Amino acid sequence: MPEIRREFENHLPRRVVTGRGSSSHVAAICRANGWRRVVLVSDAGVAAAGLLARVAGPLQEAGLLGETCAEVPAEPPIVDVDRLAQRIRASGADVVIGLGGGSVMDAAKVAGLCAGRGGQVADYVGVGRAGGRGLPSILIPTTAGTGSEATFVAILTDTLSGTKVGVVDPAILADVAVVDAALSDGLPPAVTAAAGMDALVHAIEAFIARVATPLARGLALEAARLIGPALPRVCRDPADTAARDKMAIGSHLAGMAFANSSCCAVHALALPLGGRFHLPHGVITGCFAGEVMRHNAGISAADFAALAAALGWGDISAAGFADRLDATAADIGLVALLEGVPVPADAIPSMARDAVQIRRLMDPNPRPVSEADAERIYRSVLYRQGRTEGRFVVAGSGG
Ligand SMILES: [Fe+2]
């Protein structure tokens, strides 16, 4: 169990609105705050699913909708977020609404910061560089996973270096987070699985991190209690709305948890791999969680026991906890998705070097991860049990 830090701060969204149908209240939320001109930020998938129209309609009727920018790309490149900030500035908006998954919400957070404070995205990359809040924001997740609506981290892609970079500052926390599980009802199974497993990893890493605050540990355990039974249910039956409700709140609480603690080595290892091979973030974090927790097992055994109890996994050993994570990633189809994108073995040393340099994620990990450890973990997950380079087949998957 991590030592309780003597001094700590907690940062949360200013207001959280939850419940099925709560996204239909955004016009009232804007009016209550005196916001008169909205820029609605989203992406093509959200528009195609009909969710953009569902949120835009009432805003239009209320005369609040200024402009809609529904072209945020996945893993948004910095250059696109700079362009979005220019459009927001030009629109004269006094509030930014981000409606989508992590990519959309992260882009909305940073673009709203740039639009409100001036400058470019590059000025804000790093930890604590905002210097104050940007435009007010409402963040509305359409997936249950990233928890981005609850955090002050935004991950963007630096296309020049091919790496992921973070803008990390409490100033980018949402003014209002709206968690409406109904928006995730039609989500495809693969996206549901990847996002849901990512939320589970957030809860685990937030709980075990060396920098966890008591608030974060409480939130992480409650997130685990909700996600543990709901994740397999929603992957088995995408129409299970009760499970969707639990995943929506669970992923939100997990986001709050890691915002006030940290993600750890799973996320550090995920960034170079995701940046270079464009695998969905939740596929990577889901598939790497077991091996990283195996690495942490000697130090985090008591924490794993508490998490296992909360998840409904019973009284299992630390090794059993890691095995259960591997089995979950395989059962809900994430391992098969990882297998679909071959990674050449010669990419591993440089990914390992990059991963260990992400100190904001590696330092909080319970057990240090050396470059050699990182290489071993990459190889072990990507080429299990003597498989050939570039082709993933996980032991026990039958392939
Ligand atoms: Fe994540």
Boltz pocket constraint, residues with backbone or C-beta under 6 A from the ligand:
constraints:
  - pocket:
      binder: B
      contacts: [[A, 145], [A, 146], [A, 198], [A, 202], [A, 267], [A, 281], [A, 285]]
      max_distance: 6.0
